[in-house]
Amino acid sequence: MKIIHDAELIRKKFFSNPATAKRSAGMILNIDYGEFDHIEASPAYANYMLYADVVNQYHLQKNHLGTLLQPPFLSVRYITEGSQYVRCNKKTFLAEPGDLMLIPPQCDYSYATGPEGYCFQQSITMKGTLLNSILDHLGFGKDFCIHLENPGFYLEIHQRLKELLKYGKADECEKNSSLCFFLLQRIANLSDNLRPPELLIQAQHYIEQNLGENLSLKVLSAHLHRSPSTLNKLFQRHLNFSVYQYIISRRMECALRMLRRKEHSIKEIASAMGYSSLSNFSTEFKKYYKHAPRDYVV
């Protein structure tokens, strides 16, 4: 999964703001499906602590754009082909084949087809009286994504849940619940092995605390007593950024927030972000956002 920072691309893909839309859960802005297979649980499941409510797979076409507002379920979404832009918690990601996303209940999100113009996805939505407690216990209180090198376990559980909902009776509820918990526990175990290393956390903390200082790969390397190549490889592996790119992205994002608050001049913001030259700051800002800083203060 890649983090998307291109503001113009985000505007083009997500032309509607969920925060200003009518508050109706599950609202879809524009539907453009290809293949579609959708199976829902019977009312017999309603009082279970955890269960798969919907199991589906579908092929999103070029013009698809969906928005869900405060959905009452956990969305587990696995991309098999193509790609998908996902806008969630003011962040935009590009989910690619092999990426598995978990979006928790009550979390507004939008999704649209990626650069290829299509996306094939296999999804499970979960509900249950103890769903939120289970997610908190496993560490899935926020949106979450991992890349599955071996997705066989997910695809198998997806198929088994699909069969249970299609053919099962009330006495199959326990199997449904057990499969859901096993899936979440398996993902949690995988994520423990994928958590950012302590060195990366230390590096990010130092950058965040020193955005206005003379920040560079050399400075960061000296502070953390690691070689520049070690740090660059660390950032590339876990963030898909070089150290330089990461520093720029954090400075630009902080600068944009300050501009929108309209409490400081552009010159003051440039200085706060470590730029001694207003011209250099403006050039970097326009390169990053495709708009000059002054466009945000009028």
C-alpha positions as CSV (number, residue, x, y, z in Angstrom):
1,M,0.0,0.0,0.0
2,K,1.3,3.4,-0.9
3,I,0.5,6.7,0.8
4,I,-0.8,9.3,-1.7
5,H,0.2,12.9,-1.2
6,D,-0.7,14.4,-4.6
7,A,-3.5,16.9,-3.6
8,E,-4.7,17.3,-7.2
9,L,-5.1,13.6,-7.7
10,I,-7.0,13.3,-4.4
11,R,-9.4,16.1,-5.4
12,K,-10.0,14.5,-8.8
13,K,-10.7,11.1,-7.3
14,F,-12.7,12.2,-4.2
15,F,-14.9,15.1,-5.4
16,S,-17.3,14.7,-2.6
17,N,-16.5,15.3,1.1
18,P,-18.1,12.8,3.4
19,A,-18.0,15.3,6.3
20,T,-20.5,17.6,4.4
21,A,-22.7,14.9,2.9
22,K,-26.0,13.7,4.3
23,R,-25.3,11.5,7.3
24,S,-26.7,8.2,6.0
25,A,-24.6,5.1,6.6
26,G,-23.5,3.1,3.6
27,M,-24.2,5.9,1.0
28,I,-22.8,5.1,-2.4
29,L,-21.9,8.1,-4.7
30,N,-21.4,6.3,-8.0
31,I,-21.7,2.5,-8.7
32,D,-19.9,0.9,-11.5
33,Y,-19.5,-2.8,-11.0
34,G,-18.4,-5.6,-13.3
35,E,-18.6,-9.1,-11.8
36,F,-20.5,-9.0,-8.4
37,D,-21.1,-11.8,-5.9
38,H,-22.8,-10.7,-2.6
39,I,-24.1,-13.0,0.2
40,E,-25.6,-11.8,3.5
41,A,-26.1,-13.5,6.8
42,S,-29.5,-14.4,8.0
43,P,-31.1,-12.7,11.0
44,A,-30.2,-15.8,13.1
45,Y,-26.7,-14.3,13.5
46,A,-27.8,-10.9,15.0
47,N,-27.1,-11.6,18.7
48,Y,-23.7,-13.3,18.2
49,M,-20.5,-11.7,19.6
50,L,-18.7,-11.9,16.3
51,Y,-19.8,-13.0,12.8
52,A,-19.4,-12.4,9.1
53,D,-22.4,-10.3,8.0
54,V,-21.6,-10.1,4.3
55,V,-19.1,-12.0,2.1
56,N,-18.6,-10.6,-1.4
57,Q,-16.3,-10.3,-4.3
58,Y,-16.6,-7.8,-7.1
59,H,-14.9,-6.1,-10.0
60,L,-14.9,-2.3,-9.7
61,Q,-15.0,-0.5,-13.0
62,K,-13.3,2.8,-14.1
63,N,-15.9,5.2,-12.8
64,H,-16.7,3.6,-9.5
65,L,-16.6,5.9,-6.5
66,G,-18.1,4.8,-3.1
67,T,-18.5,6.5,0.2
68,L,-19.6,4.9,3.5
69,L,-20.6,7.0,6.4
70,Q,-20.3,5.6,9.9
71,P,-20.8,2.0,8.8
72,P,-21.8,-0.3,11.6
73,F,-19.4,-3.0,10.6
74,L,-15.7,-3.9,10.2
75,S,-14.7,-4.0,6.5
76,V,-12.0,-6.5,5.6
77,R,-10.9,-5.8,2.0
78,Y,-8.3,-7.8,0.0
79,I,-7.1,-6.7,-3.4
80,T,-6.4,-9.4,-6.0
81,E,-6.1,-7.5,-9.2
82,G,-5.9,-3.8,-10.3
83,S,-5.7,-1.3,-7.5
84,Q,-7.9,1.0,-5.4
85,Y,-7.6,4.4,-3.9
86,V,-8.9,4.6,-0.3
87,R,-9.6,7.8,1.6
88,C,-9.8,7.3,5.3
89,N,-9.1,9.5,8.4
90,K,-7.8,12.3,6.1
91,K,-5.3,10.0,4.5
92,T,-5.3,8.6,1.0
93,F,-3.8,5.2,0.1
94,L,-3.3,3.2,-3.0
95,A,-4.1,-0.4,-2.2
96,E,-2.5,-2.9,-4.7
97,P,-2.6,-6.6,-5.3
98,G,-1.8,-8.5,-2.1
99,D,-2.9,-5.6,0.2
100,L,-5.4,-6.5,3.0
101,M,-7.2,-3.5,4.7
102,L,-9.2,-3.4,7.9
103,I,-11.5,-0.4,8.3
104,P,-13.2,-0.3,11.7
105,P,-16.8,0.4,12.5
106,Q,-18.1,4.0,12.5
107,C,-15.1,5.1,10.3
108,D,-16.1,7.2,7.3
109,Y,-14.2,6.2,4.1
110,S,-14.3,6.5,0.4
111,Y,-12.9,4.3,-2.3
112,A,-12.3,4.6,-6.1
113,T,-10.6,2.5,-8.8
114,G,-6.8,3.1,-9.1
115,P,-4.6,4.0,-12.1
116,E,-5.4,0.8,-14.0
117,G,-9.1,1.7,-14.1
118,Y,-10.3,-1.5,-12.4
119,C,-10.0,-3.4,-9.2
120,F,-11.0,-7.0,-8.2
121,Q,-11.6,-7.3,-4.5
122,Q,-12.7,-10.0,-2.1
123,S,-14.3,-8.6,1.1
124,I,-15.8,-9.6,4.4
125,T,-17.8,-7.4,6.7
126,M,-18.1,-8.4,10.3
127,K,-20.5,-7.4,13.0
128,G,-21.2,-8.6,16.6
129,T,-22.0,-7.5,20.1
130,L,-18.3,-7.6,21.1
131,L,-16.8,-6.6,17.8
132,N,-15.3,-3.3,19.1
133,S,-13.9,-5.0,22.2
134,I,-12.3,-7.7,20.1
135,L,-10.8,-5.1,17.7
136,D,-9.4,-3.1,20.5
137,H,-7.9,-6.2,22.2
138,L,-6.2,-7.2,18.9
139,G,-4.9,-3.6,18.2
140,F,-7.2,-2.8,15.3
141,G,-8.8,0.3,16.7
142,K,-7.7,2.3,13.6
143,D,-7.6,1.7,9.9
144,F,-4.9,-0.9,9.2
145,C,-3.2,-2.5,6.2
146,I,-0.7,-5.3,5.6
147,H,0.6,-6.9,2.5
148,L,0.0,-10.7,2.4
149,E,2.9,-12.6,0.8
150,N,0.8,-15.8,1.3
151,P,-2.9,-15.0,1.1
152,G,-4.1,-18.6,1.1
153,F,-5.5,-18.5,4.6
154,Y,-7.6,-15.4,3.8
155,L,-8.9,-16.8,0.5
156,E,-9.8,-20.1,2.2
157,I,-11.7,-18.4,5.1
158,H,-13.4,-16.1,2.6
159,Q,-14.7,-19.2,0.7
160,R,-15.7,-21.1,3.8
161,L,-17.7,-18.1,5.1
162,K,-19.3,-17.7,1.8
163,E,-20.5,-21.3,1.8
164,L,-21.7,-21.0,5.4
165,L,-23.8,-17.9,4.6
166,K,-25.1,-19.5,1.4
167,Y,-26.0,-22.9,2.6
168,G,-25.8,-22.8,6.4
169,K,-28.5,-22.9,9.0
170,A,-28.8,-21.4,12.5
171,D,-26.6,-24.1,14.0
172,E,-23.7,-22.9,11.7
173,C,-23.4,-19.6,13.5
174,E,-20.7,-20.9,15.8
175,K,-18.5,-21.9,12.8
176,N,-19.0,-18.5,11.3
177,S,-18.0,-16.8,14.6
178,S,-14.9,-19.0,15.0
179,L,-13.7,-18.4,11.5
180,C,-14.0,-14.7,12.0
181,F,-12.0,-14.7,15.2
182,F,-9.4,-17.0,13.7
183,L,-9.0,-14.6,10.8
184,L,-8.6,-11.5,13.0
185,Q,-6.1,-13.3,15.3
186,R,-4.1,-14.6,12.3
187,I,-3.9,-11.0,10.9
188,A,-2.9,-9.7,14.3
189,N,-0.1,-12.3,14.6
190,L,1.2,-11.3,11.2
191,S,1.1,-7.6,12.0
192,D,3.2,-8.2,15.2
193,N,6.0,-9.3,12.9
194,L,5.4,-6.3,10.6
195,R,5.4,-3.5,13.2
196,P,7.8,-0.7,12.5
197,P,11.2,-1.3,14.2
198,E,12.2,0.8,17.1
199,L,14.9,2.6,15.1
200,L,12.3,3.9,12.6
201,I,10.1,5.1,15.4
202,Q,13.0,7.0,16.9
203,A,13.9,8.5,13.6
204,Q,10.3,9.7,12.9
205,H,10.1,11.2,16.4
206,Y,13.4,13.1,16.0
207,I,12.2,14.5,12.6
208,E,8.9,15.5,14.0
209,Q,10.5,17.4,16.9
210,N,13.0,19.1,14.6
211,L,11.1,20.1,11.5
212,G,12.3,23.7,11.8
213,E,15.9,22.8,12.3
214,N,18.8,21.9,9.9
215,L,17.4,18.4,9.2
216,S,19.2,16.1,6.8
217,L,20.1,12.5,6.4
218,K,23.6,13.3,7.7
219,V,22.2,15.0,10.8
220,L,19.7,12.2,11.5
221,S,22.5,9.5,11.0
222,A,24.7,11.3,13.5
223,H,21.9,11.6,16.1
224,L,20.9,7.9,15.8
225,H,24.5,6.6,15.4
226,R,23.5,4.7,12.2
227,S,24.9,5.0,8.7
228,P,23.0,7.0,6.1
229,S,22.5,4.0,3.9
230,T,21.0,2.0,6.8
231,L,18.5,4.8,7.5
232,N,17.5,5.2,3.9
233,K,16.9,1.5,3.4
234,L,14.8,1.5,6.6
235,F,12.6,4.3,5.4
236,Q,12.3,2.9,1.9
237,R,11.3,-0.5,3.2
238,H,8.7,0.6,5.7
239,L,7.4,4.0,4.3
240,N,8.3,3.9,0.6
241,F,10.2,7.2,1.1
242,S,13.8,8.1,1.3
243,V,14.7,10.1,4.4
244,Y,14.9,13.3,2.3
245,Q,11.4,12.6,0.8
246,Y,10.0,11.9,4.2
247,I,11.3,15.1,5.7
248,I,9.9,17.1,2.8
249,S,6.5,15.4,3.1
250,R,6.2,16.2,6.8
251,R,7.3,19.8,6.4
252,M,4.8,20.4,3.5
253,E,1.9,18.8,5.4
254,C,2.6,20.8,8.5
255,A,3.0,24.0,6.4
256,L,-0.3,23.4,4.8
257,R,-2.0,23.0,8.1
258,M,-0.5,26.3,9.3
259,L,-1.5,28.1,6.1
260,R,-5.1,26.9,6.5
261,R,-5.3,28.2,10.1
262,K,-4.3,31.7,8.8
263,E,-2.5,32.5,12.0
264,H,1.0,33.1,10.5
265,S,2.4,34.7,7.4
266,I,4.0,32.6,4.7
267,K,7.4,33.9,5.7
268,E,6.9,32.8,9.3
269,I,5.7,29.4,8.2
270,A,8.7,29.0,5.9
271,S,11.0,29.8,8.8
272,A,9.1,27.4,11.1
273,M,9.6,24.6,8.6
274,G,13.4,25.2,8.4
275,Y,13.6,27.3,5.2
276,S,15.8,30.4,5.4
277,S,14.6,31.4,1.9
278,L,11.0,32.2,1.2
279,S,11.6,31.5,-2.5
280,N,13.0,28.0,-1.8
281,F,10.0,27.2,0.5
282,S,7.5,28.4,-2.2
283,T,9.2,26.4,-4.9
284,E,9.1,23.2,-2.8
285,F,5.5,23.8,-1.7
286,K,4.3,24.3,-5.3
287,K,6.3,21.2,-6.4
288,Y,4.5,19.2,-3.7
289,Y,1.0,20.5,-3.9
290,K,0.9,22.0,-7.5
291,H,-0.3,25.2,-5.9
292,A,1.7,28.2,-4.5
293,P,1.4,28.9,-0.7
294,R,-0.4,32.2,-1.4
295,D,-3.3,30.2,-3.0
296,Y,-4.2,29.0,0.5
297,V,-4.2,32.4,2.3
298,V,-6.6,34.4,0.0
